[in-house]
Amino acid sequence: MEKVASAAELSRRTVDQFVADVLAVELERWDNAFPLPAPPEDLQRALDASPDAAAFFATVSRSKRHAIIGRIEEAKRPDTRARRIERTVAMLLRGDTRDP
């Protein structure tokens, strides 16, 4: 009976490893095909000035990152863009990802 249990455990581990390997390959392919968007220069400067906000921004999901960057890039006037960057940094410092 012990051999059967060992074989079942080996089989389960083999399947688990196979799934993990396939998932790793697919995730790498996805990341290469759709890289994370880089923040615009002015946002990057603001993040560089606020390491805590930058650290939280690094953990934000891909979709949230797109939303944050898109909101900043859609500003038509420089003062609106600057205000959105300021609000975004404050939002990230609070550990929040909702629209500022």
Beta strands, then each sheet from edge to edge (+ up, - down):
end
